[in-house]
Amino acid sequence: MPQDNPDDWLPGSLVATAVAVFNGTNLLRTHDVGATLQAVRVASAIRSAVNAGI
């Protein structure tokens, strides 16, 4: 679903970032550093837990 307002793009960008990190991405480009860092930390924690068999 296209969004006309760039401010509405953040949720989709964060989901895409989380999926990318979960799948092993090591390098990202972002404009909203704080929100992206939070998404990266959550995705990394989930990935670590999955890899540990938790």
Rosetta constraint file for C-alpha pairs under 8 A:
AtomPair CA 3 CA 8 HARMONIC 6.35 0.50
AtomPair CA 3 CA 9 HARMONIC 6.78 0.50
AtomPair CA 4 CA 8 HARMONIC 7.78 0.50
AtomPair CA 5 CA 9 HARMONIC 7.36 0.50
AtomPair CA 6 CA 10 HARMONIC 7.71 0.50
AtomPair CA 9 CA 13 HARMONIC 6.18 0.50
AtomPair CA 10 CA 14 HARMONIC 6.06 0.50
AtomPair CA 11 CA 15 HARMONIC 6.29 0.50
AtomPair CA 12 CA 16 HARMONIC 6.17 0.50
AtomPair CA 13 CA 17 HARMONIC 6.06 0.50
AtomPair CA 14 CA 18 HARMONIC 6.09 0.50
AtomPair CA 14 CA 35 HARMONIC 7.53 0.50
AtomPair CA 14 CA 36 HARMONIC 6.13 0.50
AtomPair CA 14 CA 39 HARMONIC 6.24 0.50
AtomPair CA 15 CA 19 HARMONIC 6.22 0.50
AtomPair CA 15 CA 39 HARMONIC 7.79 0.50
AtomPair CA 16 CA 20 HARMONIC 6.11 0.50
AtomPair CA 17 CA 21 HARMONIC 6.13 0.50
AtomPair CA 17 CA 28 HARMONIC 7.75 0.50
AtomPair CA 17 CA 36 HARMONIC 7.35 0.50
AtomPair CA 17 CA 39 HARMONIC 7.15 0.50
AtomPair CA 17 CA 40 HARMONIC 7.01 0.50
AtomPair CA 18 CA 22 HARMONIC 6.04 0.50
AtomPair CA 18 CA 39 HARMONIC 5.74 0.50
AtomPair CA 18 CA 40 HARMONIC 5.83 0.50
AtomPair CA 18 CA 42 HARMONIC 7.68 0.50
AtomPair CA 18 CA 43 HARMONIC 5.20 0.50
AtomPair CA 19 CA 23 HARMONIC 6.18 0.50
AtomPair CA 19 CA 43 HARMONIC 7.32 0.50
AtomPair CA 20 CA 24 HARMONIC 6.41 0.50
AtomPair CA 20 CA 25 HARMONIC 5.37 0.50
AtomPair CA 21 CA 25 HARMONIC 4.72 0.50
AtomPair CA 21 CA 26 HARMONIC 6.88 0.50
AtomPair CA 21 CA 40 HARMONIC 6.42 0.50
AtomPair CA 21 CA 43 HARMONIC 6.17 0.50
AtomPair CA 21 CA 44 HARMONIC 6.57 0.50
AtomPair CA 22 CA 43 HARMONIC 5.45 0.50
AtomPair CA 22 CA 44 HARMONIC 6.23 0.50
AtomPair CA 22 CA 46 HARMONIC 7.46 0.50
AtomPair CA 22 CA 47 HARMONIC 5.45 0.50
AtomPair CA 30 CA 36 HARMONIC 7.06 0.50
AtomPair CA 32 CA 36 HARMONIC 6.07 0.50
AtomPair CA 33 CA 37 HARMONIC 5.86 0.50
AtomPair CA 34 CA 38 HARMONIC 6.40 0.50
AtomPair CA 35 CA 39 HARMONIC 6.36 0.50
AtomPair CA 36 CA 40 HARMONIC 6.07 0.50
AtomPair CA 37 CA 41 HARMONIC 6.13 0.50
AtomPair CA 38 CA 42 HARMONIC 6.29 0.50
AtomPair CA 39 CA 43 HARMONIC 6.11 0.50
AtomPair CA 40 CA 44 HARMONIC 5.93 0.50
AtomPair CA 41 CA 45 HARMONIC 6.12 0.50
AtomPair CA 42 CA 46 HARMONIC 6.25 0.50
AtomPair CA 43 CA 47 HARMONIC 6.08 0.50
AtomPair CA 44 CA 48 HARMONIC 6.08 0.50
AtomPair CA 45 CA 49 HARMONIC 6.17 0.50
AtomPair CA 46 CA 50 HARMONIC 6.14 0.50
AtomPair CA 47 CA 51 HARMONIC 6.08 0.50
AtomPair CA 48 CA 52 HARMONIC 6.08 0.50
AtomPair CA 49 CA 53 HARMONIC 6.21 0.50
AtomPair CA 49 CA 54 HARMONIC 5.14 0.50
AtomPair CA 50 CA 54 HARMONIC 5.79 0.50
